[in-house]
């Protein structure tokens, strides 16, 4: 059944929903881009639709060679795999999947030439031969007079036949959209409601640049239509471009997708999120050891509020509960403390074995993984620090003392209420006590009980025993408890480290 929408065109009711994410390969994926991709993915999946990835690489000056691979790697890391478009092949290389390709804009130039020709022939677009110098002077004059900056339509009156001859003859030019200069463009945004723009304030947008590449504004309309996109979810910065896009849909007599413009991401001081105040690339968070589940959960809440007390959401749960009507209009603050909280919660949910596995890239760098024995020891060691770390990158350094005793001074062994002489007397007795202790008692709970009884029997102060014991076996001022460390190290290594401490006290 056909229904008329606010734009005056028609759309097919009950058609399959298809969203897209269309980044530019200019470097690593921004967290704002991840949010756009995530919301587009969630909306499509909730509505039994498809999520498409298109690469918009027409800005050749900012193009980065491995930008596409970086984007794909990040999306797959986050669990946001596209159903159509640019995908990661079985061998991990960039590939394409779907019947509407190519899905990389630089490979679609003939398609754009064909469609801009239709606009030119219909009188909806025109050639512009203005030089960069003229446009710069025009902008400076408009700024000086405090007028809105934009193209003044200088080439609009050019005879279309003569203009085509000049263009075909190789004269440098661009193609511009002929925008109406009266009336309003009105549309309903899925987040912001009714939005109005005065057409007289909208520039005659360049559609094809002098290098033959399309601008974003032209390519996005052509591609979204030909690829069957029904819903566009993107950042708030694009909302001012909607009148140009809708005018092109009208000129082509195409159905315009529904649109949702997401709120800005803000720094804690409410300024626009920028690298000056912290990391903005998803890759930065990957390298630091944030879990994908944590970052996705955190990013989902940057604008969306489920209206419940639930904070921990799996991707499956997000798909079930996500609703664009619950995305706010106000800017969303990127609170790193909240992200850290999420990451700690997800780390806690991992078993020791899983924690070692996801931390493997960081362990590999330190050389702590040297064989099965080290893996077994690692699984015991991570138990000591799993509650204390915030990101995976902290884990190798946090447990390194288990594998390599730090070089410390004898002063570290002396408790604040004790003396060096007292510690020199206590540690040999403690070693002797450990030597006689049965192997079956070498568990943190039993060690705590046995040593507690021994301390009472000897009449020692608790701190005079446990402080030097912990310092001796960890080599650190701050560390997990002595019984937890001793259990991981084992009886033999614990005694060796205590004997080393005795030597330090004797020097």
Protein Blocks (a to p, Z undefined) as FASTA:
>chain_A
ZZddfkopacdehiacdddddddfebccdfklmmmmmmmmmmmmmnopacdddddfkbmm
lpcfklmmmmmmmmmmnopacfbhjdddfkopacdedjkbcfbfklmmmmmmmmmmmmmm
nopaccdfbdfklmmmmmmmmmmnopacddehlmmmpcfklmmmmmmnopacdddddddf
edjdddddfklopadddfklpccddfbdfkopacfklmmmmmmmmnopabdcddfklmmm
mmmmmmmmmmnopacdddddddddddfkopacdfklocfbfklmmmnopafklmmmmmmm
nopaghiabfbdcfklmmmmgcfklpcfbdcdddfklmmmmmmmmmmmpcfklmmmmmmm
mmmmnopagbjklmmmmmmmmmmmmmmpmbfklmmmmmmmmmoccdddfklmpcfkbcfk
lmmmmmmmmmmmmmmpcfklmcfklmmmmmmmmmmmnopafklmmmmmmmmmnopabdcd
fklmmmmnommlmmmmmmmmmmmmmZZ
